[in-house]
């Protein structure tokens, strides 16, 4: 592939929590590994969030520091910009590359990746005809199209290509009609060398995960008389007895504020830790995953009942660290998994069996987890495939 000029757009500066940061960094690293000239731009009216103070306001100081640090560390120093369109004089307050250069990049770029579909359009960006939509939350947009939501149809129509983590979209597994809209399957890229931990976990290490508990309602959607939920919390509740079934403690880094719910989990061999330090420090996030025995997690109701084939970007990082994963079935096993290292479940019995298999030969399943990450999620493979299929 010849050297291209590629812009990645997203929200890791204005929402610099660890999971979001790693979602974006892997695209930047993978594209650079392919030899492309890569830029990162946030050009948005979204107010910045500070994960240390839990505050959202117009101050760009923290966001600018995050992008400057990440740029120096991951190879895009001097090739990033943060444009605060919520300010009337946003051009004067743009950090990193000036807005004049950003406008040039919109015209020059061979491809612009709209990661998580988080970038709103403006007259400058609309000068590009090579914007690639990257959907990380499949199901909602497809339902909106089926319901004739014009804003969604217009927004998606401004993109050159539409990619989705819902790898079953467009197959008989996925029940929502597409109305002629072409969705290209993709998955979260992971730079495996940033995660791999060859050392075995300590004997006291647990199956664990990191989750945002209070998300219900944000992207819940009704379709054909049923409500499809975006929150994971109800799925965790369905499988709260998983540690008891498996015969060992599990851990979840999340903030469950409801007392009875906390007690329910604690009584069923869950260890609960607050996620705030992991969320605000992307290095601690990596170390937490590397120190684990593996991941046990669930998927959002929407992904499960719509059989989207979605797979978690965080779970892919566990695999890249050489940590086996036990995760709720969304239909992804139609495409990969099933040979060890990664286990899908629909019942408590399947969870217990997965734990038993991993414990019987942990070294084997650690190796298979890492090999699967390299085969399926390796960053340079994923982004190369995207660019090729988009005709870049």
Secondary structure, DSSP 8 states (H G I E B T S, - for coil): ----EEEEE--TTTB--HHHHHHHHHHHHHHHHTT-EEEEEEEES--EEETTTTEEES--HHHHHHHHHHHHHHT-TT-EEEEETTSTTHHHH-EES-HHHHHHHHHH-SEEEEETT-----TTGGG-S-EEEEESSTTHHHHHHHTT-HHHHHHHHTSSEEEES-TTTTSTT--S--TT---EE----B-GGGT---S---TT--EEEE-----TTSS-EEETTEEE---SHHHHHHTTTHHHHHTS-EEEE-----HHHHHHHHTTTEEEE--HHHHH-HHHHHHHHHTSSEEEE---HHHHHTT-----HHHHHHHHTT-EEEEE-SSGGGTS--SSSEEEESSHHHHHHHHHHHHHTHHHHHHHHHHHIIIIIBHHHHHHHHHHHTT-
